[in-house]
Amino acid sequence: MLPASFAEPQLFVAADSHLVESVETFSFRSSHEQKRAMELAKTLRCPQCQNQNLIESNSPVAKDLRLRVYQMVDKGKTDQEIIEFMTSRFGDFVLYKPKFAPNTYVLWLGPLLLIVLFGLGIYRSFSRQTKPRVNHEAER
């Protein structure tokens, strides 16, 4: 029988050792495959949490995706095949480092554009202050 606190759905669920341990209990054929799966899961963003990778997240979606990464690594899929599967299902958002493509130019070039605009603003501000002011009444 579950305690009353578990009977109702909860909005926030604390991380427990069972969820954390589930990442480490997959049976890999070699330590190389384990390391590869872990590195892949670290480069993929949890679609539910959005600010955590698959390893850090305790959400049910992340747990399922960690299992999916394990299964694909176990079947011999390449890193690129796994990434293509994840992006086809969740879009480029699932990647912490999205591809440099026309639909992601703003993500990659936006910060540079903001720095340039900020620099131009500062330059114009200083150049206005250093220009000598002309006294129009003295010219009359």
Summary of the structure (lengths in Angstrom):
residues: 140
radius of gyration: 25.8
end to end distance: 96.4
largest distance: 96.4
contacts: 303
relative contact order: 0.08
helix: 63%
strand: 3%
